[in-house]
Amino acid sequence: MTTVVDVCRSLETLAPLHLAAEWDNVGLLVGGRNASVERVMACLTVTPAVADEAIRERVQLVVSHHPVLFRPTQKLVASNSEGGMLLRLIAAGVAIYSPHTAWDNAPGGINDGLARRLGLTDVVPLRPIEVPAQCKIVVFVPDADLGKVSDTLFAAGAGVIGQYSQCSYRLAGTGTFFGSDAANPTIGEKGRREEVAEWRLEVVCPAACVNEVVRAMRRAHSYEEPAFDVYPLRGDSSRFGSGRLGNLPEATTLGELARRTQMVLQSASMQIVGDPNRTVRRIGLACGAAGEFLKDAQRAGADVFLTGELRFHDALAAESSGVSVLIPGHHATERPGVEDLAAQIASRHTELEVWASRVEADPLANL
């Protein structure tokens, strides 16, 4: 049986929550972690129409990019629009999880998806962030303990590298020990040197989880005194951050890039700031309403900044700074990433039925 927490673990591997903005509200926001799951639906925003779809299709977990309960809530009542919608979902047993800016920023997430769809090369974060400290845990185990100890390490949060979980390295060798009179060895006898076939088992682990992981390892290990080492690791900040910066394979005009982007993102409209005939190649981007990244794009030497929404005065600032802007719409920049996330969940949980909302649509339309 697959539970909500099983899918949450997969989501936290795809979009580690430490990559979310400090102001964000991410993770499991509604529902119980141990509830069983058979049907999962992803969406950009939980709206009444999306809620109706989830209830009608007997969904147990909605993965909504935009968080519910984003602002402090004092009442959850049926007479309130959001409250009534959430109460209906709760009554139907629907849990809600939001990855939001963690998925925006994650390797392979929404911003990477935009860069890929535009064909950008040499892609790096537009605004790099510090990577949480990591450690490597090395533990020496007899063959009989290898499976139990490694599974325990993974369950405790170790062994995650980027988009991969349950990562380890294993090397066979020989361990020696000499137990004192007070010892109670699991293998061999005290009072003499023993040589035992063992495995060197290595896993990476967030530094913040080391103590918990070591405690779990000790409980799973059969040795009275397990031998283990913890090494601090140097992080690679080049892969992590907000927004993306990259280059088109060949220079083009702003107008042609706008037309191509509108087609690729299936955007209902495309607004631009700048001369359509200007030659451009270096692109900065940030999905959604991300006008605050305009200065980052300018500092990075971008010819164009792409985002979903931009305030009027930010557009004026872009015009005066010489950075052109493409604005295909909030929905257009983020909905493809919702579909990508649904596909990723489905690939990790083939036992589940997973889809992106079929009723969700851009609320903004052209006449």
Secondary structure, 3 states (H helix, E strand, C coil): CCEHHHHHHHHHHHCCHHHCCCCCCCEEEECCCCCECCEEEEECCCCHHHHHHHHHCCCCEEEECCCCCCCCCCCCCCCCHHHHHHHHHHHCCCEEEECHHHHHHCCCCHHHHHHHHCCCEEEEEEEECCCCCEEEEEEEEEHHHHHHHHHHHHHCCCCCECCECCCCEEEEEEEEEECCCCCCCCCCCCCCEEEEEEEEEEEEEEHHHHHHHHHHHHHHCCCCCCCEEEEEECCCHHHCEEEEEEEEEEEEEHHHHHHHHHHHHCCCCCEEECCCCCEEEEEEEEEEECHHHHHHHHHCCCCEEEEEECCHHHHHHHHHHCCEEEECCHHHHHHHHHHHHHHHHHHHCCCCEEEECCCCCCCCCCC
